[in-house]
Amino acid sequence: MDRDLLLSICPALRTALNRSRYDLDAVRELLGPEAHAAYGRGEPVPARRAARGAGDLGLLVRLFLLQDTCPEHDVARALAPLSPAAAIRAGLLERDGDGVRAALDLRPFDAGTGTRWLLSDLDGSLRPTVTRPDHVLGVGQASLSLLHATPTDRVGSVLDLGTGCGVQAIRAAEYADTVTATDITPRCLTLTAAGAALNEIDLELLEGSWFEPVAGRTFDRIVANPPFVVSTGDVEHSYRDSGMDLDGASKLMVSQAVRYLNPGGTAAMLASWVHVDGEDWRVRVASWLPAHGVDAWVVQRDVADPALYVGTWLRDGDADERDPDGAALAEQWLDHFERNGVEGVGFGFVYLRRTDSPSDVLAEDLRHGSTDSLGDEAIDYFRRVEWLRNHDVLGARFTLRPDTALERVYLPGAEGWKEAVVRVHRGNGPGWQHEIDDLAAALLAGFRADGLPLEDLVTLLAAAHGEDEDALTTHAVSLVQGLVRHGLVEPA
């Protein structure tokens, strides 16, 4: 693919997209809720029916979203002032019999700041397509997850490592003064450059492996959706395979990223890690981090068993376990997992913050449903960790967040309802829950801005209930530190 040719058509293509209102709101309005939902399920016919006779916007929906072959004269009208011939030369379109069709995926997306356009390779979901070794992945679930989980507070510089189609870099341009995007695959950088040109965004694009292109440089934020697939180390598709054994790619990212952060800088990354027989996954991930200079929050969102994991990624690479070749790949992959004691593969987010203090690492599960973005939560989490580092909990006063609720869960017993558990629950964000006992509930009830310090509350509580004050103090400090980390309790 010729980058210069593709870039040369971007101004005219942008004019056409704006004129036809090829944006998310207009497309959703055109399709309507039922056809839009059907399209999301991979059922294109309702969307095709809605797009017929809908003018230039309908034609662009058929051409790029439904991947239909369309008459050239209709395409010429919808893409004016860009000619179909120029689009074909640039690799955006291709001829198909008497008509033309999309050779690249071009679609609008909105990450919260209005419509942007992205270019990527066709994914084969609507038209049979062979996945190229240098396939440029579009906006999939993983990239959307990272997009919604990345902090967007204003920063000076961002590094998007392994940019792919450029979705993270294009979003970062909204909240950063400068954005550097790297990738080992030239095709990725070409399509990212075109996406940046379409959106009139300036990006620094560098080719190279991992952190090599930015050696010696530091940034205020790093975002990364690396090729984190846990496998045998073979490379079949560059967008997902790192060439490193098992979770080696995630280890490399997590262990090295802090070196490329400015003091106080943060990283938001997707990562995978293996669950090995006899080993705590949290200890495994924590071992990747240095003992000094980083605050880390590792959030596990899902765990897949080996069979599910291998089957999912085989299908992603167009392999079918029902065929001999696909079956052989599955056997090889599962044998490798078995030899290494892999019982599952965890997946989630890793947030880092560079400090000048001993490292603070928390790895935990967040597998319950949570619709709120973790991006702002991660920044707040690091602020809370910093507060805990610099303050004596016992001497502080605390308040409960307004959305913190006390819940008592009852289950049926032999003599009616029996209390099973008491817990405090945060009503927003990640929805953290902490199981507590009645003494802890009584302690939290005393939290108020004009109240007593924690140390005095513990003394009163121990006297009132005949508890050992030292033991209660130890328990209270641990409880409050956990509740502060999770944002259920705040310093007054």
C-alpha positions in Angstrom: 0.0 0.0 0.0 1.4 3.4 -1.0 1.1 5.8 2.0 1.5 8.9 -0.2 -1.3 7.9 -2.5 -3.6 7.1 0.4 -2.8 10.4 2.2 -3.3 12.3 -1.1 -7.0 11.4 -1.2 -7.8 12.3 2.4 -8.7 15.9 2.0 -11.3 15.1 -0.7 -12.5 12.1 1.2 -13.0 14.2 4.3 -15.1 16.7 2.3 -17.3 13.8 1.0 -17.8 12.3 4.4 -18.8 15.6 6.0 -21.1 16.5 3.1 -22.9 13.2 3.3 -23.0 13.3 7.1 -21.2 9.9 7.4 -21.2 10.2 11.2 -22.5 8.0 14.0 -25.6 10.0 14.8 -26.7 10.2 11.1 -26.0 6.5 10.5 -28.0 5.5 13.5 -30.9 7.7 12.5 -30.8 6.3 9.0 -30.8 2.7 10.1 -33.2 3.0 13.0 -32.9 1.1 16.3 -33.9 -2.3 14.9 -31.7 -2.4 11.8 -28.8 -0.9 13.8 -29.2 -3.7 16.4 -29.4 -6.3 13.6 -26.2 -4.9 12.0 -24.5 -5.2 15.4 -25.5 -8.9 15.5 -23.9 -9.5 12.1 -27.3 -9.4 10.2 -26.8 -6.9 7.4 -30.1 -7.3 5.5 -32.3 -4.9 7.6 -29.5 -2.3 7.4 -29.2 -2.8 3.6 -33.0 -2.3 3.2 -32.9 0.9 5.3 -29.9 2.3 3.3 -31.5 1.8 -0.1 -32.7 5.0 -1.6 -31.3 7.0 1.2 -29.1 9.2 -0.9 -25.3 9.6 -0.5 -25.3 8.6 3.1 -27.2 5.4 2.3 -24.7 4.7 -0.4 -21.7 5.2 1.9 -23.3 2.9 4.5 -23.7 0.2 1.8 -20.2 0.7 0.5 -18.2 0.8 3.7 -20.3 -0.6 6.5 -22.2 -3.4 4.6 -19.3 -3.9 2.0 -21.7 -4.1 -0.9 -20.6 -3.8 -4.5 -22.2 -0.6 -5.8 -22.5 1.1 -9.3 -19.5 3.2 -10.0 -21.6 6.3 -11.0 -23.4 6.2 -7.6 -20.1 5.9 -5.8 -18.7 8.8 -7.8 -21.7 11.0 -6.7 -21.4 10.0 -3.0 -17.6 10.4 -2.8 -17.4 13.7 -4.8 -15.0 15.5 -5.0 -13.0 12.2 -4.7 -13.2 10.1 -7.9 -13.6 6.3 -7.7 -10.5 6.0 -9.9 -8.4 7.9 -7.4 -9.8 5.9 -4.5 -9.0 2.6 -6.3 -5.4 3.7 -7.0 -5.0 4.6 -3.3 -6.3 1.2 -2.2 -9.5 2.5 -0.5 -11.7 0.8 -3.1 -11.4 -2.0 -5.6 -13.2 -3.1 -8.8 -15.7 -6.0 -8.6 -17.2 -6.8 -11.9 -19.1 -3.8 -13.2 -19.1 -2.1 -9.8 -16.7 -1.1 -7.0 -16.5 -2.1 -3.4 -14.5 -1.2 -0.3 -11.0 -2.5 -0.1 -10.6 -1.0 3.4 -12.9 -0.6 6.4 -13.8 3.0 6.8 -16.2 3.8 9.7 -17.2 6.5 12.1 -16.7 6.1 15.8 -17.2 8.4 18.8 -15.2 8.1 22.0 -17.0 10.9 23.7 -15.8 14.0 21.7 -17.7 13.6 18.5 -17.3 11.6 15.4 -13.9 10.5 14.2 -13.1 8.2 11.2 -10.9 5.2 11.3 -9.4 3.1 8.5 -8.5 -0.6 9.0 -8.5 -3.9 7.1 -11.8 -5.7 6.4 -12.5 -8.3 9.0 -14.3 -10.9 6.9 -17.5 -10.7 8.9 -19.6 -9.6 6.0 -17.5 -10.7 3.0 -15.0 -13.6 2.9 -11.6 -12.1 3.4 -8.3 -13.8 4.1 -6.6 -12.4 7.2 -3.2 -11.0 6.1 -0.2 -11.6 8.3 0.1 -7.8 8.7 -3.7 -7.4 9.1 -4.7 -4.0 10.6 -7.4 -4.7 13.2 -10.3 -2.3 13.5 -12.1 -1.2 16.6 -12.7 -4.5 18.4 -13.9 -5.2 21.9 -10.3 -5.1 23.3 -9.5 -1.6 21.8 -13.0 -0.3 22.9 -12.3 -1.6 26.4 -9.0 0.2 26.6 -10.5 3.3 25.0 -13.2 3.6 27.7 -10.7 2.6 30.5 -8.0 5.2 29.7 -7.8 8.4 31.7 -8.6 11.5 29.7 -7.3 14.2 32.1 -5.2 16.8 30.3 -1.5 15.8 29.8 1.4 17.1 27.8 2.5 14.0 25.9 1.1 10.5 25.2 2.8 7.4 23.8 0.5 5.0 22.0 2.6 1.8 21.8 1.4 -0.6 19.2 -1.0 1.8 17.6 -2.7 -0.6 15.2 -5.4 1.4 13.3 -4.6 4.4 15.5 -7.8 4.5 17.6 -6.0 5.2 20.9 -3.7 7.8 19.4 -6.6 9.6 17.7 -8.5 9.7 20.9 -5.4 10.8 22.9 -5.1 13.8 20.6 -8.2 15.2 22.3 -6.5 15.4 25.7 -2.8 15.6 25.0 -0.6 18.3 23.5 1.5 15.8 21.5 0.9 12.1 20.6 3.5 9.6 19.5 2.3 6.4 18.0 4.5 3.4 17.3 4.0 0.0 15.6 6.2 -2.7 14.2 3.9 -3.1 11.1 4.3 -0.5 8.4 0.7 -1.1 7.2 -0.6 -0.1 10.6 1.3 3.2 10.5 0.0 3.9 6.9 -3.6 3.5 8.0 -3.0 5.4 11.2 -1.5 8.2 9.1 -4.5 8.2 6.9 -6.9 8.2 9.9 -5.0 11.2 11.4 -5.2 13.0 8.1 -9.0 12.4 7.8 -9.5 13.8 11.2 -7.0 16.6 10.8 -4.9 15.4 13.7 -1.1 15.7 14.0 0.6 12.5 15.2 4.3 11.5 15.4 4.5 8.0 13.8 7.5 5.8 14.5 8.2 2.3 13.2 9.8 -0.3 15.5 9.4 -3.0 18.1 8.1 -2.3 21.6 10.0 0.7 23.2 12.9 0.8 20.7 11.5 3.7 18.7 11.3 5.9 21.8 14.5 4.9 23.5 15.7 7.6 25.9 12.4 9.4 25.9 9.7 9.8 28.5 6.0 10.7 28.4 3.2 11.9 30.7 1.0 8.9 29.7 1.4 5.6 27.9 -1.5 3.7 26.4 -1.0 0.2 24.9 -3.1 -2.5 23.5 -0.1 -4.8 22.7 -0.2 -8.2 21.0 -1.0 -9.9 24.3 -2.3 -13.3 23.1 -0.9 -16.1 25.4 0.4 -18.8 23.1 3.4 -20.9 22.1 5.4 -17.9 20.9 4.8 -18.5 17.1 3.8 -15.4 15.1 0.9 -15.8 12.7 -0.7 -12.4 12.9 1.3 -9.4 14.0 -1.7 -7.6 15.6 -2.1 -10.3 18.2 1.1 -12.5 18.3 4.2 -11.1 20.0 6.6 -14.0 19.3 7.0 -14.4 23.1 6.1 -17.5 25.1 3.0 -17.5 27.2 2.5 -14.0 28.8 5.9 -12.7 28.0 4.6 -9.8 26.0 2.5 -8.5 28.9 5.5 -9.0 31.2 7.7 -6.9 28.9 5.1 -4.1 28.8 4.4 -4.0 32.5 8.0 -4.3 33.6 9.4 -1.7 31.2 6.7 0.9 30.8 7.6 2.9 34.0 11.0 3.7 32.6 9.4 5.7 29.8 7.1 7.7 32.1 7.8 11.2 33.4 7.6 11.6 37.2 4.0 11.4 38.1 3.2 10.0 34.6 0.7 7.2 34.2 0.2 4.2 32.0 -3.0 2.4 31.0 -2.5 -1.0 29.3 -4.4 -4.1 28.4 -2.6 -7.3 29.4 -3.0 -11.0 29.9 -1.4 -13.4 32.4 -1.5 -17.1 32.9 -3.0 -18.8 35.9 -0.5 -21.6 36.8 -1.2 -24.5 39.1 0.1 -23.7 42.6 0.8 -20.0 41.8 -1.3 -16.9 42.7 -1.8 -14.9 39.6 -1.5 -11.7 41.6 2.0 -12.6 42.8 2.9 -13.5 39.2 2.0 -10.0 37.9 3.4 -8.2 40.9 6.8 -9.9 40.3 7.0 -8.1 36.9 7.2 -4.7 38.7 10.2 -3.1 40.3 10.4 -2.8 44.1 10.8 1.0 43.9 9.3 3.8 41.9 5.8 2.7 40.8 2.3 2.6 42.0 0.4 -0.2 40.2 -3.3 -1.1 40.0 -3.9 -4.4 38.2 -7.6 -5.2 37.5 -8.5 -8.7 36.3 -11.8 -8.5 34.3 -12.1 -12.1 33.1 -10.5 -15.5 33.2 -10.8 -18.1 30.4 -10.2 -21.8 30.6 -7.6 -23.1 28.2 -10.1 -24.7 25.8 -12.2 -21.6 25.5 -9.1 -19.4 25.1 -7.5 -21.5 22.4 -10.8 -22.0 20.5 -11.5 -18.2 20.6 -8.2 -17.2 19.1 -8.1 -20.0 16.6 -11.4 -18.7 15.2 -10.0 -15.2 15.2 -7.1 -16.4 13.0 -9.5 -18.2 10.5 -8.7 -21.7 11.8 -11.3 -24.3 12.3 -10.8 -27.1 14.8 -13.0 -29.3 12.7 -10.3 -29.3 10.0 -7.1 -31.3 10.4 -4.8 -28.2 10.3 -7.0 -26.4 12.8 -7.1 -29.4 15.0 -3.4 -29.8 14.9 -2.9 -26.1 16.0 -5.3 -26.6 18.9 -3.5 -29.7 20.0 -0.1 -28.0 19.9 -1.5 -24.9 21.8 -3.2 -27.0 24.5 -0.2 -29.3 24.9 1.9 -26.2 25.5 -0.5 -25.0 28.2 -0.5 -28.4 29.8 3.3 -28.7 29.9 3.5 -25.3 31.6 0.7 -26.0 34.1 -1.6 -23.3 32.7 -5.1 -23.6 34.2 -6.5 -20.4 32.8 -5.7 -17.1 31.2 -6.6 -13.8 32.9 -7.3 -10.6 31.1 -7.6 -7.0 32.3 -6.1 -3.6 32.8 -2.8 -2.5 34.3 -2.5 1.0 35.5 0.9 2.4 36.5 2.1 5.7 38.0 5.8 6.7 38.3 6.8 7.8 41.8 10.0 8.2 43.8 8.7 6.0 46.6 8.7 2.3 47.4 6.4 0.5 45.0 2.7 0.0 45.9 1.1 -2.8 44.0 -2.6 -4.0 44.2 -3.8 -6.7 41.9 -7.5 -7.7 42.3 -10.5 -9.1 40.6 -13.3 -6.9 39.1 -15.3 -9.5 37.3 -18.8 -8.2 38.2 -20.6 -5.9 35.8 -19.4 -2.3 35.8 -20.5 0.2 33.2 -18.5 3.2 34.5 -15.2 3.9 32.9 -12.1 3.0 35.0 -10.0 5.8 33.5 -11.0 8.5 35.9 -11.2 5.9 38.7 -7.5 5.0 38.1 -6.4 8.6 38.6 -8.5 8.9 41.7 -7.1 5.5 42.9 -3.5 6.8 42.6 -4.5 10.0 44.5 -5.9 7.9 47.3 -2.7 5.7 47.4 -0.6 8.9 47.6 -2.8 10.1 50.5 -2.3 6.8 52.4 1.4 7.0 51.8 1.7 10.4 53.4 -0.8 10.2 56.3 -1.3 8.4 59.6 -4.6 6.7 59.3 -5.1 6.5 63.0 -4.8 10.2 63.4 -7.2 11.1 60.6 -10.9 11.8 60.5 -13.0 10.1 57.8 -16.4 10.4 56.1 -18.4 7.9 54.1 -19.0 8.7 50.5 -22.7 9.7 49.9 -23.2 6.6 47.7 -21.7 4.1 50.2 -24.5 1.8 51.5 -24.6 -0.7 54.3 -26.3 -4.0 53.2 -27.4 -6.9 55.3 -28.0 -10.1 53.3 -30.4 -12.7 54.8 -30.8 -16.3 53.7 -33.6 -18.7 54.8 -32.7 -20.8 57.8 -34.3 -23.4 60.0 -36.0 -20.7 62.1 -36.7 -18.1 59.4 -34.4 -15.6 57.9 -30.8 -15.8 59.0 -28.2 -13.0 58.5 -25.6 -14.3 56.1 -23.3 -11.4 55.5 -22.9 -7.7 56.2 -21.2 -5.5 53.7 -20.6 -2.0 52.6 -21.2 -1.2 48.9 -20.0 1.7 46.7 -22.9 2.8 44.5 -20.9 4.1 41.6 -17.8 3.4 39.6 -16.5 -0.1 40.0 -19.2 -0.9 42.6 -16.7 -2.3 45.2 -18.1 -4.3 48.1 -16.4 -5.1 51.4 -17.7 -7.7 53.8 -17.6 -6.4 57.4 -18.9 -7.4 60.8 -21.1 -5.6 63.2 -18.2 -4.0 65.0 -16.9 -2.6 61.7 -20.4 -1.3 60.9 -20.5 0.5 64.3 -17.0 2.0 63.6 -18.1 3.3 60.2 -21.2 4.8 61.7 -19.0 7.1 63.7 -17.3 8.6 60.6 -18.1 12.3 60.1 -16.2 15.4 59.2 -16.6 17.0 62.7 -16.1 13.6 64.5 -13.3 11.9 66.3 -10.0 10.6 64.7 -10.0 6.9 64.0 -7.7 6.2 67.0 -10.3 7.6 69.4 -13.2 5.9 67.7 -11.4 2.5 68.1 -10.7 3.2 71.8 -14.4 4.0 72.4 -15.6 1.0 70.4 -13.2 -1.4 72.2 -14.4 -0.2 75.6 -18.1 -0.4 74.7 -17.8 -3.9 73.4 -15.2 -5.4 75.7 -12.7 -5.9 72.8 -8.9 -5.9 72.9 -7.9 -2.5 71.8 -4.7 -3.4 70.1 -6.3 -6.2 68.0 -9.2 -3.9 67.1 -6.8 -1.2 66.1 -4.9 -3.5 63.7 -8.2 -4.6 62.2 -9.5 -1.1 61.9 -6.4 0.2 60.2 -6.5 -2.6 57.6 -10.2 -2.1 57.0 -10.0 1.7 56.6 -7.0 1.5 54.3 -8.9 -0.9 52.0 -12.0 1.3 52.0 -10.0 4.4 51.2 -8.3 2.6 48.3 -11.7 1.7 46.9 -13.2 5.1 47.5 -15.9 4.1 50.0 -14.3 6.1 52.7 -12.7 9.5 52.3 -10.5 11.6 54.5 -12.5 14.3 56.1 
